[in-house]
Amino acid sequence: MSRTITSERYAEVFDYTQKVLDLIAKDEISKEEAEWVTRQTVDNFREHVNPGFLSYRKSVTKDGQFAAVEWKDAGPNSFMDVNGKEYIDCLGGFGIYNVEHRHPKVVQAVINQLNRQPLHSQDLLDPLRAMLAKILAEITPGDLKYAYFANSGTETVEAAIKLAKMHTGRTTFISTTKAFHGKSLGALSATAKGVFRKPFIPMIPGFRHVHFGDMEMMRKTFEACTLVGEEIAGVILEPIQGEGGVNLPPENYLKQVRELCDEYGALLILDEVQTGMGRTGKMFCCEHYGVVPDILCLAKAFGGGIMPAGAVVATEEVFKSFFPNPFVQTTTFGGNPLACAAAIATFHVLIEENLLDRCVEMGEYLLKGLREAAGQHKDKVQEVRGKGLLIGIEFHSDEIGYEVSKGLFDNGVLVAGTLINAKTIRIEPPLTITYDEADRVIEAFAEVLRLLK
């Protein structure tokens, strides 16, 4: 049954919007206002967003109550819920907050651009996009040179797939098991998680999945596809699998994949949406392994934790497929001035504050402390692994990981599972995490393990 939108309904919406705008304008809110925000959030998720989120969020809410409603950043490496409880952020928005929460320089760059011009005309040449593209050409490895800008990681993967198809004239791609590349249909075709794929099968045709780290299987797939006339357009990989469980590649694996791509005339696409921007102790994770891709995908921390932003960077030889018609791959908001200002400021901060070295230092410290804590509980913890500040803790079962995640949450430390799976949880804080905060994380982890039956 259709409903008529009356003047009274508009008046109700106006009053509701006014109340919300008044609330977000306040530095502090009262207990009664916090209760109203909590009720509105839970009710509206149930009735208008997706009730499934309530069951999911309940797994990290004390006593099964829907009380944890986030409200504001509480510091560079933490946030506060609407009731005033503070959490050390060891989830980092799945890798968004590399340069901390609300870094002043990133915030100011966005404000400065906002005061000048929030969005571009879509017709005139926008300067910040050009300047950011130059920065990427200077700071990315090898001869990566041209950039296309998007709003998210999945959009960058979509663009990379299209670019590889255009350049090679081929349609077959190799991805890996446990890979995560996004959930739009093209990116989902490269993603390996069955629970995300099954409802939307058939996927985009041409994608093959091989075991991550298995070079023999990779080579045999190349050989088989070539024999049947389905030559490989590209291999898409995360240098370290984030969502799949913080899986590090075997020694020389990435170099061997690079050589195999060269042998067969295929492109190497590296998805550094999560591993890029200093997360592993290098600006881009591929630098650890001495490998340069033909196409590099960036997002998450690319916007400095302030703006949604992503980029595809490619060599001139590959990117020139987009030259004849630059409108073959565009997005209205990709490369907008606010996002570009945030990304430019993010690179500035990463370099100025020497956050790559800090990431190495704090990553080694956290890994050592977490491993020592886990060493007393080998019946619960299978492995602690990682590089830089991308750390995974793998347990012997989902149930143990679930209980540890809840316990850490109750102790004011936010972590997350991988691909909605608690068997491996991630420790992925801002690169600015302090020794004191790292000690509190380690102590909380040790205490939760000690109390776990």
Buried (B, 14 or more C-beta within 10 A) or exposed (E): EEEEEEEEEEEEEEEEEEEEEEBEEEEEBEEEBBEBBBEBBBEEBBEEEEEEEBEEBBBBBEEEEBBBBEBBBBBBBBBBBBBEBEBBBBBBBBBBBBBBBBBEBBBEBBEEBEEEEEBBEEEEEBEBBEBBBEBBBEBBBEEBBBBBBBBBBBBBBBBBBBBBBBBBEBBBBBBBBBBBBBBBEBBBBBBBBEEBBEEEEEBBEBBBBBEBBBBEBBBEBBEEBBEEEBBBBBBBBBBBBBBBBBBBBEEEBBEBBBBBBEEBEBBBBBBBBBBBBBBBBBBBBBBBBEBBBBBBBBBBBBBBBBBBBBBBBBBEEBBBBBEEEEEEBBBEBBBBBBBBBBBBBBBBBBEEBEBBEBBBBBBBBBBEBBBEBBEEBEEBBBBBBBBBBBBBBBBBEEEBBBBBBBBBBBBBBBBBBBBEBBBBBBBBBBBBBBEEBBEBBBBBBBBBBEEBE
